[in-house]
Amino acid sequence: MGKPVILVVDDEKSIRSAVSGILEDEGFVVRLAESGEKALDVLEKEIPDLVLLDIWLPGIDGLDTLTKMREKVPELGVIMISGHGTIDTAVRATKLGALNFIEKPLSLHRLLIEVQQALKQKALERENRELRMQIEMQYTMVGNSAVIQEIRRTIETAGPSNGRVLISGESGTGKELVAKAIHRASQRASAPFVEVNCAAIPDDLIESELFGHEKGAFTNATYQKKGKFELAHGGTLFLDEIGDMSLKTQSKVLRALEEGVIERVGSTRSIPIDVRIIAASNKNLLNEIEKNTFREDLFYRLNVIPIHMPPLREHSEDIPLLINHYLEYYCKEYGKPMKNILQDALQALKKYSWPGNVRELKNEIERLVIMTPLAVIKLDDLRDSLKQPTSQGNNDIEFTTQDDLKSAREKFEQKFILERLKEHNWNVTQTAQHLGIERSNLHRKLKQLGIQTGSNGSADARTN
């Protein structure tokens, strides 16, 4: 990073000379202008890190110059200087965006202190802007497909309400991203967004995690603890993978939703809570209800606004946009020049079925940014599994003029199910869970389509 550039604008040559001398002695690069017009000319060629601007100038005065400078560069840092300052002038300068106001005769020692503080402040503001941009990039919903655009519209409509949202979809499709987008679009955006991964917390700790506990409520409860419901008060509570929550905990969550109160473990005192619930699951909760592992009444409490996140293979037209987005994000994250991806590598990524969905693609782009030494990403840079084209949809299904709708549908189903079986190493149980159907129903479908299964429950690649 180069030396900071400071523009000194003053119609007095002696002031320009004295200020530039001390600034250059401190290692700054100095640009000089004797009028507002000349200062604006400098701004056309170079954006300084800081401007020292006199109020009284020939031609356009300092306040007008400040206004025009801020119009060109809104984030520009400016310190005003005046030999005839008034409180009114200082207030006007501050309202126009000046960082500070220094009166003449100048104390060069104080001037240096003000310059250093102003540069630190602008550096911090720049860092915050870049951080916000990185966060926005990280949680931006990328895609122009019809299904992604519809999800965006749902978020815009549902966000400002307090309606509960249930997000479904496979792992890695972006359910957390949607939950955070809904929170940011809500009237609770300035309040906490608290996340709980229900699948990652043991059953004996989940109640304490959600509702908190009192000191001495159980072994090792050596202090009082607030739960996630309390921490999310006024904001949003995101219950991720809620399908893995025990029935006992589900009943307590249901009570909290119905009555708007919770009780800490080890206490009988009711604590009012005001939270918006967003839940998500990669399981088919209707199937879980049939298996008596999920409460039907809780499902309908949560499923006020349902949102389904599609697997990436169902909106593959968004893959190039996602690739470019994450290339830009990770190149910035790791301080690398922007990389370009060659056409053969891009085609391989577009043809891949992405069983891990957007999360898998994101991780692959991160790996490529880190591990690819050149400014271009070639086919050879991809993992071996990505170089093998995987068919999508019905692109290579052969239909004949003799096919009716039933036979065409059977051909598609046979190919689709075979691809899902391959993704799950021919495990029928895992494939059924992925497809959201009962294992017995999948076995019947395999038999109907002529796909043989082995005695160990795995499917055979042979078809009749």
C-alpha positions in Angstrom: 0.0 0.0 0.0 1.4 3.4 -1.0 1.9 6.5 1.1 -1.3 8.5 1.9 -2.0 11.4 -0.5 -3.1 14.7 1.1 -4.5 17.6 -1.0 -3.9 21.0 0.5 -6.2 23.8 -0.8 -5.3 27.3 0.3 -4.9 30.6 -1.5 -2.0 31.7 0.6 1.3 30.4 -0.8 3.1 30.6 2.6 0.4 28.3 4.2 0.6 25.8 1.3 4.4 25.7 1.7 4.5 25.3 5.5 1.8 22.6 5.5 3.2 20.7 2.6 6.7 20.8 4.2 5.7 19.3 7.5 3.4 16.7 5.8 6.2 15.6 3.5 8.6 15.3 6.4 6.1 12.9 8.0 6.1 10.7 4.8 2.9 11.9 3.2 2.5 12.6 -0.5 1.2 16.2 -0.9 -0.8 17.8 -3.7 -1.4 21.6 -3.8 -4.2 23.8 -5.1 -4.6 27.5 -4.7 -8.4 27.6 -5.4 -11.5 25.5 -5.3 -11.5 25.2 -9.1 -7.9 23.8 -9.1 -8.8 21.4 -6.3 -11.7 20.0 -8.3 -9.3 19.6 -11.3 -6.9 17.6 -9.1 -9.9 15.4 -8.0 -10.5 14.5 -11.6 -7.1 12.9 -11.9 -6.5 11.5 -8.4 -8.6 10.7 -5.3 -6.6 11.9 -2.3 -6.9 10.1 1.1 -7.6 13.4 2.8 -8.2 17.1 1.9 -7.2 20.2 4.0 -9.5 22.8 2.6 -9.5 26.6 3.4 -12.9 28.2 3.8 -12.1 31.6 2.2 -11.0 31.0 -1.4 -11.1 33.2 -4.6 -13.8 32.0 -6.9 -15.9 29.3 -5.4 -15.5 29.3 -1.6 -14.5 26.4 0.6 -18.0 25.3 1.5 -19.1 25.2 -2.2 -15.9 23.3 -3.0 -16.6 20.9 -0.2 -20.1 20.3 -1.6 -18.8 19.6 -5.1 -16.1 17.3 -3.8 -18.5 15.3 -1.7 -20.8 15.0 -4.8 -17.9 13.5 -6.8 -16.5 11.3 -3.9 -19.0 10.9 -1.1 -16.6 9.0 1.2 -13.9 11.7 0.8 -12.3 12.9 4.1 -12.1 16.7 4.4 -10.7 19.0 7.2 -11.8 22.6 6.9 -9.4 25.5 7.7 -10.3 29.1 8.4 -8.8 32.3 9.7 -12.2 33.9 10.2 -14.3 31.0 11.5 -17.6 31.2 13.3 -19.7 28.6 15.0 -22.3 28.9 12.3 -19.6 28.2 9.6 -18.3 25.2 11.5 -21.7 23.8 11.9 -22.5 24.2 8.2 -19.2 22.5 7.3 -19.9 19.6 9.5 -23.4 19.2 8.1 -21.8 19.1 4.6 -19.6 16.2 5.7 -16.4 17.8 7.0 -14.5 15.7 9.5 -13.3 18.7 11.6 -12.7 22.4 11.6 -9.3 24.0 12.4 -8.7 27.8 12.9 -5.8 29.8 11.8 -3.1 30.6 12.8 -2.3 26.9 12.4 -0.5 24.9 15.0 1.4 22.5 12.9 1.6 20.0 15.8 -2.1 20.0 16.2 -2.6 19.8 12.4 -0.5 16.6 12.3 -2.6 15.1 15.1 -5.8 15.9 13.3 -4.5 14.5 10.0 -3.4 11.2 11.6 -6.8 10.9 13.4 -8.7 11.7 10.2 -6.7 9.1 8.2 -7.4 6.5 10.9 -11.1 7.3 10.9 -11.3 7.0 7.1 -9.3 3.8 7.1 -11.8 2.3 9.6 -14.8 3.5 7.6 -13.2 1.9 4.5 -12.6 -1.3 6.3 -16.2 -1.4 7.5 -17.5 -0.8 4.0 -15.4 -3.6 2.7 -16.5 -5.9 5.5 -20.2 -5.1 4.8 -19.7 -5.7 1.2 -18.1 -9.1 1.9 -21.0 -10.0 4.2 -23.5 -8.9 1.6 -21.7 -11.0 -1.0 -21.6 -14.0 1.3 -25.3 -13.9 1.9 -26.5 -12.8 -1.6 -29.0 -15.1 -3.2 -27.4 -15.6 -6.7 -29.4 -16.7 -9.7 -31.8 -15.6 -12.4 -33.7 -18.8 -12.9 -37.5 -18.7 -12.5 -37.4 -20.6 -9.2 -34.8 -18.4 -7.6 -36.7 -15.2 -8.7 -39.9 -16.6 -7.2 -38.1 -17.3 -3.9 -36.8 -13.7 -3.9 -40.4 -12.4 -4.4 -41.6 -14.6 -1.5 -38.8 -13.2 0.8 -39.7 -9.6 -0.2 -43.4 -10.3 0.5 -43.1 -12.4 3.7 -40.1 -10.5 5.2 -41.9 -7.5 6.7 -44.5 -9.7 8.4 -44.1 -11.8 11.6 -45.4 -14.9 9.9 -43.5 -18.1 10.7 -41.5 -19.6 7.9 -40.7 -23.3 7.2 -37.8 -23.8 4.7 -37.4 -27.2 3.2 -34.7 -28.6 0.8 -31.7 -30.8 0.6 -28.5 -30.0 2.5 -26.4 -27.3 0.9 -29.2 -25.6 -1.0 -29.1 -22.3 1.0 -31.7 -22.6 3.6 -29.7 -20.5 6.1 -29.2 -17.9 3.5 -32.9 -17.6 3.0 -33.5 -17.4 6.7 -31.0 -14.5 7.0 -32.5 -12.8 4.0 -36.0 -12.9 5.6 -34.6 -11.5 8.8 -32.9 -8.6 7.0 -36.1 -7.9 5.1 -38.1 -7.8 8.4 -39.0 -5.1 10.8 -36.7 -7.0 13.3 -33.6 -6.5 11.1 -31.8 -4.4 13.8 -32.6 -7.1 16.5 -30.8 -10.4 17.0 -30.8 -13.2 14.5 -30.1 -16.3 16.7 -29.4 -19.7 15.1 -29.7 -23.2 16.6 -28.6 -26.3 14.7 -31.0 -28.8 16.3 -29.1 -31.8 14.8 -25.8 -30.7 16.4 -27.0 -30.5 20.0 -27.4 -33.7 22.1 -31.0 -34.5 23.3 -30.0 -34.0 26.9 -28.7 -30.4 26.2 -31.2 -29.1 23.7 -33.7 -27.9 26.2 -31.1 -25.9 28.1 -29.8 -24.5 24.8 -33.3 -23.3 23.8 -34.8 -22.3 27.1 -31.9 -21.7 29.3 -31.4 -23.1 32.9 -31.1 -22.0 36.5 -28.0 -22.5 38.6 -28.1 -26.0 40.1 -30.8 -27.2 37.7 -28.6 -30.2 36.8 -25.1 -31.5 37.2 -22.5 -28.9 36.0 -25.2 -26.2 35.9 -22.9 -23.9 37.9 -24.5 -20.6 36.7 -27.7 -19.2 35.3 -27.9 -19.3 31.6 -30.3 -17.6 29.1 -31.5 -19.8 26.3 -31.7 -19.0 22.6 -35.4 -17.9 22.9 -34.5 -15.2 25.4 -31.4 -14.2 23.4 -33.5 -13.8 20.3 -36.2 -11.7 22.1 -37.4 -9.0 19.7 -35.6 -10.7 16.8 -35.6 -13.9 14.9 -34.9 -17.5 16.0 -33.7 -19.8 13.3 -34.3 -23.5 14.2 -32.2 -25.3 11.6 -32.7 -29.1 11.0 -35.8 -29.0 13.2 -36.7 -32.5 11.9 -33.9 -33.9 14.2 -35.5 -32.4 17.4 -36.9 -34.9 19.9 -40.7 -35.2 20.4 -40.2 -34.0 24.0 -38.5 -30.8 23.0 -41.0 -30.3 20.2 -43.8 -30.2 22.7 -42.0 -27.5 24.7 -41.3 -25.5 21.5 -45.0 -25.8 20.6 -46.0 -24.4 24.0 -43.6 -21.5 23.5 -45.2 -20.7 20.2 -48.8 -21.0 21.4 -48.4 -19.1 24.7 -45.5 -16.8 24.0 -43.7 -17.8 27.2 -40.8 -20.1 28.2 -39.5 -21.6 31.4 -35.8 -22.2 32.0 -34.8 -25.7 33.0 -35.0 -25.9 36.8 -37.5 -23.0 37.1 -41.3 -22.6 37.2 -41.2 -18.9 36.4 -42.7 -18.0 33.0 -40.7 -15.6 30.9 -42.5 -13.7 28.1 -40.7 -13.9 24.7 -41.3 -12.1 21.4 -39.5 -14.0 18.6 -40.2 -14.7 15.0 -39.5 -18.4 14.3 -38.0 -19.5 11.0 -37.4 -23.3 10.8 -35.7 -25.5 8.3 -35.3 -29.1 7.5 -33.7 -31.4 4.9 -36.2 -34.1 5.9 -39.7 -34.5 4.5 -41.6 -33.5 7.6 -44.8 -35.0 6.3 -43.1 -38.4 6.1 -41.7 -37.8 9.6 -45.3 -37.1 10.8 -46.3 -40.5 9.4 -43.5 -42.2 11.2 -44.5 -40.4 14.5 -41.2 -38.7 14.8 -42.5 -35.2 14.2 -45.6 -33.5 15.7 -48.3 -32.7 13.3 -49.6 -29.7 15.3 -46.0 -28.2 15.4 -45.7 -28.7 11.7 -48.8 -26.6 11.0 -47.7 -24.0 13.5 -44.4 -23.6 11.7 -45.6 -24.0 8.1 -47.4 -20.7 7.8 -45.1 -19.5 4.9 -43.5 -22.5 3.2 -40.4 -22.0 1.1 -38.8 -24.9 -0.8 -35.1 -24.5 -1.8 -34.5 -26.5 -5.0 -31.4 -28.7 -5.5 -28.8 -27.0 -7.8 -29.4 -29.7 -10.5 -33.0 -28.2 -10.9 -31.7 -24.7 -11.6 -28.4 -25.5 -13.3 -28.7 -22.4 -15.5 -27.6 -20.5 -12.4 -24.3 -22.3 -12.2 -22.2 -19.8 -14.2 -23.6 -16.9 -12.1 -22.7 -18.8 -8.9 -19.2 -19.6 -10.1 -18.5 -15.9 -11.0 -20.0 -14.7 -7.7 -17.8 -17.1 -5.6 -14.7 -16.4 -7.7 -15.1 -12.7 -6.9 -15.9 -13.4 -3.3 -12.9 -15.7 -2.6 -10.4 -13.7 -4.6 -11.3 -10.7 -2.4 -11.3 -12.8 0.7 -7.8 -14.1 0.0 -6.4 -10.9 -1.6 -5.8 -12.5 -5.0 -6.3 -11.0 -8.4 -9.6 -12.0 -10.1 -9.3 -15.3 -11.8 -11.0 -16.4 -15.0 -12.3 -19.8 -15.8 -11.7 -21.4 -19.2 -14.6 -22.7 -21.2 -13.8 -26.4 -20.9 -13.6 -26.1 -17.2 -16.8 -24.1 -17.1 -18.6 -26.7 -19.2 -17.5 -29.5 -16.9 -18.8 -27.6 -13.8 -22.1 -27.0 -15.6 -22.6 -30.7 -16.5 -21.8 -31.9 -13.0 -24.9 -32.9 -10.9 -23.7 -31.2 -7.6 -25.1 -33.7 -5.1 -23.9 -31.3 -2.3 -25.7 -28.4 -4.1 -24.5 -24.8 -3.7 -22.4 -25.6 -0.7 -20.4 -28.1 -2.7 -19.9 -25.6 -5.6 -18.9 -22.9 -3.1 -16.3 -25.1 -1.5 -14.9 -26.1 -4.9 -14.5 -22.5 -6.0 -12.8 -21.7 -2.7 -10.4 -24.6 -3.3 -9.7 -23.4 -6.9 -9.0 -19.8 -5.8 -6.5 -21.0 -3.2 -4.8 -23.8 -5.1 -4.7 -22.6 -8.7 -1.4 -20.6 -9.1 -2.3 -19.0 -12.5 -4.9 -16.3 -13.2 -6.9 -18.8 -15.3 -8.6 -22.0 -14.1 -8.3 -24.9 -16.5 -10.0 -28.3 -16.7 -7.0 -29.9 -15.2 -7.4 -27.8 -12.1 -10.7 -29.4 -11.3 -11.1 -32.5 -9.0 -11.3 -35.7 -11.0 -14.9 -36.3 -10.1 -15.8 -33.0 -11.7 -14.2 -33.8 -15.0 -16.5 -36.7 -15.7 -19.7 -35.3 -17.3 -22.9 -36.3 -15.4 -26.1 -36.2 -17.3 -28.8 -33.9 -16.1 -32.6 -33.9 -16.7 -33.6 -35.9 -19.8 -30.9 -34.5 -22.2 -29.7 -38.0 -23.2 -33.0 -39.9 -22.9 -33.9 -41.4 -26.2 -37.6 -41.2 -27.1 -39.2 -42.9 -30.2 -42.2 -42.0 -32.2 -43.9 -45.1 -30.7 -43.6 -43.7 -27.1 -46.8 -42.5 -25.5 -46.8 -40.3 -22.4 -46.7 -43.2 -20.0 -43.6 -44.8 -21.6 -41.9 -41.5 -21.8 -42.5 -40.8 -18.2 -41.2 -44.3 -17.2 -38.0 -43.7 -19.2 -37.5 -40.4 -17.4 -38.2 -41.9 -14.0 -35.9 -44.8 -14.6 -33.0 -42.5 -15.6 -33.7 -40.1 -12.7 -33.9 -42.8 -10.1 -30.8 -44.5 -11.5 -28.8 -41.2 -11.2 -30.0 -40.7 -7.6 -29.0 -44.3 -6.8 -25.5 -43.7 -8.2 -25.2 -40.5 -6.1 -26.0 -42.6 -3.0 -23.7 -45.6 -3.9 -26.8 -47.7 -4.7 -28.1 -47.5 -1.2 -31.9 -47.8 -1.5 -32.6 -46.4 2.0 -30.5 -43.3 1.5 -32.0 -42.7 -1.9 -35.5 -43.0 -0.6 -34.8 -40.4 2.1 -33.2 -38.1 -0.6 -36.3 -38.5 -2.8 -38.7 -37.9 0.1 -40.5 -41.2 -0.2 -40.9 -44.4 1.8 -38.3 -47.2 1.2 -41.1 -49.6 0.4 -42.5 -47.2 -2.2 -39.1 -46.9 -3.8 -38.7 -50.7 -3.9 -42.1 -50.9 -5.7 -41.0 -48.2 -8.2 -37.7 -50.0 -8.8 -39.6 -53.3 -9.6 -42.1 -51.4 -11.8 -39.2 -49.8 -13.8 -37.2 -53.0 -14.0 -34.3 -51.9 -11.8 -33.1 -54.9 -10.0 -32.0 -54.8 -6.3 -29.6 -57.0 -4.4 -30.4 -59.0 -1.4 -28.6 -56.5 0.9 -31.0 -53.8 0.0 -28.7 -52.0 -2.5 -29.8 -51.5 -6.1 -28.1 -53.3 -9.0 -27.2 -51.2 -11.9 -28.7 -53.7 -14.3 -32.1 -53.0 -15.7 -34.5 -55.4 -17.5 
